[in-house]
Amino acid sequence: MSQALSLCVLTLVALDGHHAGPAMLMAKRLDAVLLAPMANTAAFTGLLLAGATAWGFFRHWWVLVKFGLTLIQLYAGIFLLSPALTQAAATAVPVWQLAAGSALMASGLAFQVWISVAKPWSRTPWSTAAKPRPAPTWVFTAGLAAPIADTAAGIALGYPMPAFSLIMLAVLLVRRPETRLLRAG
């Protein structure tokens, strides 16, 4: 959230016109170097915690809402915000939509924090009465290693690459029957 707020402040500073070029370059750098890899890491760790703990993916509405918001924010950042930042940094022309978008991103993250604490809404219709057991320790260990490996790969390649995190998530979904939406029988 602090990175999204920093991005918002930089885009607002750029709107005054006096420091548009440097502010947009700093905003682009913040997005590329810090925000993109940390967004991938945060999204993955949230998914890992949902899938590897008793909360599950599909047991509670608040988890599903967070999952949906996470995907929307992650892909809006990748496909809308980052290209717009690249364009604005290249032309040194600030765009008010970047300030609005980064403010929405920070607000969405704040809402997700509130959801995590308040845990509003009831269980989903797919929730079983029995509380699933947590995943084995190796899942949490691999879950910590995956984003570290992804960040290292992203630094080496020059762009975020959540490959190990996606593999880990796929293993978690396949290996833990408690995380599946549709149950046999």
N, C-alpha and C positions, 0 to 999 in steps of 0.2 A: 504494500500500500504506500509506503514511503517513496518508493521509486515512481509509482504512478503519480503521486502528488508532486514529486520533483519535476517530472515531465510536464505536468500541468503548469507549474510555476514558470518553467522555461518557455513554454509556448505563450503564456501570458506576457512575459517579459518581451518576447519577440513582437507581440502585437503593438507595442508602443512605437515601433519603427526605428528607434535610435540604435538598438542593439539586436536587430532581427537576425543578421547573419551569424554572429557568434552564438546567440541563444539557440538558433535552430541547429547549428552544428553540434552544440553540446547536447541538445535533446536527442539528436540522431545517434550520437555516440553513446549516451546513456541507454537508449533503447537497444542498440546493437550489442554492446559489450556487457551490460548488466541486466537489463530488464528481460530480454528474450530468454537467456539461459535460466534466470531465476523463475520466470513464469513457467517454463517447462518443468523445472524441478518442483515447484510448488504444486502444480497440477498433478504430477506423478505421485508425489508423496501423499496428497489427499486421496487419490484413487487407491494407492496401496493401503493406507489406513482404513479406508472404507471396506476394501476387499479382504484384508487380513485380520480384521478385528470383528467382534460380535456385532458391530453396527451394520455391516454388510452394505451392498449397493442398493438393494431393493426393499429393505425392511422398513425404512422411515422416509416420509416425504421430505424432511429437511435435507437428507443426504441426496435425494434425487434432485432437489432444487439446486443445491450447491454444485452437483455434477453438471447440470444443465448450464448454470451460470459460468462455471469454469470453462466449459467448452466454448460457449459464446465469447467470453472474454479472450480466451487464448487465440481463437481463430480470427476474431475482430482485430486483435493486436497484430497477428501475423499478416493478414490479407488486406487490412484497411489502414491501420495506424502506421505500421512500419513503412509501407510504400509512400504514404503521404508525408511522413517525416523525411524520407530520402529526397522526395521532390522539393519540399520546402527548404531543406538544407542546401540542395544544389542551386536553387534559385535565390536563396536568402529572402524569400517572400513568405511571411507568416500567414497562416490560415486560421481563422477563428474556429473552424471545425476541429482542428487539432486540440485546441484548448478545451473545447466542449467534450470531445471524445476522451481525453485524458481525465477530465473531471468525472465523466460517467464511469470510467474504468475504476478510479479511486472510490467512487460511491458504491459501485458494485462490490468491490472488495470489502468495504466497510459493512455492507449488508451481509456478505458471507460470514464475516466475523460474528456479527450479531446472531445469525442463524446457528453458527457453531456453538455459541454460548447458550442461547435461549432454547434451542432444539424445539421449535414450535411444531405444531401439527401432529396428527396421529400417525400410527403405523399404516403402511400401505396394505392393500388387500392381498399382496403376495407374501406378506410376512408370516413366517411360521411361528407357532407358539413357543417352540423350543429355541432357546438362544444358541446360535452356532458357537462352536469352540474357536478360539483364536488360532491363527496359522502357526506352524512350527517356527522356531527361532531362526532357522535358515532363511525364511522368507523375509523377515525383518532385516537380517544381515545383508542379504542380496539387495533388498530394497534400499538400503543406505549406499551400497556400492554402485548401483545402477546410475543414479543421477551424478555421482562423482565421475564415473567413466564417461557419461554423456557430456558433462561440462568440459572434461579434458578433450574429448573428441571434437566438441564444438569450437574450442579455442584453437585446436590444431587445424580444423577445416575452415574456420572463419565464419561459421554460422551455426545456430543451434541444431543439434541432432539428437533427438530423444530415442535413439535406436535401442539401447540397452533397457531403458525404462519401459518401452513398448513391449519388448520381449519378456521382461519381468512381469508386466501386467497380463500378457497373454498366458504365461505359465500359471499365474495366480488364478485366472479365470477358468482355465482348463483343469487344474489340479484340485481346486476346492469346490466341491459340489454346493457348498453353502452360498457361493457367490453367483450361482447361475439363476437366471430369471425363471426359466421353465424347468420344472422338476419332472422326472419320469414317474409315472404311476399316479 
